[in-house]
Amino acid sequence: MVAALPDDVSGLRDKAILLIGVAGAFRRSELVGLQVRDVQISDAGLIITLRRSKTDQEGASVTKGIPVGTSEATCPKYALEAWRQLAGITSGPIFRPVDRWNHVGKHALSSLGVARAVKRALTAIMERQPQHQSILHQCPLAAERAACCGDVCPRRCPAYACYCLSR
């Protein structure tokens, strides 16, 4: 999925979001809340401290370890390092908005920005390899969460029916 994303500023950010989000099973709100101080990078991978979480009702932080990937293309640690280096992020929010001129913002990305990153990745897959359009048939809930139907589906069907692309 991340291989279909471009190697530009927003593409590297989206790769880091997707790889860290999947490897750590993070919610969108948890991803956008990550600060540079919350992530420790080691040879073994990443150690991420979540200061706030929907499931952490007492407010005690939660620490998750994310191991290095089996290849550079799918390694969350490598993706995060590449994004931070290219964006010049040394403090503050890790995931930030990127405008159409590839300027990186100073404030944190919104939860909607994470949803759009997933949508861009799904769209990139379908544009590169039309046979992967069946991914929407296999998992309509993921397609609905990515809000892909309005832009991708030629029939503009409701999200619960976006498996129409595989027909």
Buried (B, 14 or more C-beta within 10 A) or exposed (E): BBEBBEEEBBBBBBBBBBBBBBBBEBBBBBBBBBBEEBBEEEEEBBBBBBBEBEEEEEEEEEEBEBEBBEEEEBBBBBBBBBBBEBBEBEEEBBBBBBEEEEEBEEEBBBBEBBBBBBBBBBBBBBEEEEEBBBBBBEEBEBBBBBBBBEEBBEEEBEBEBBBBBEE
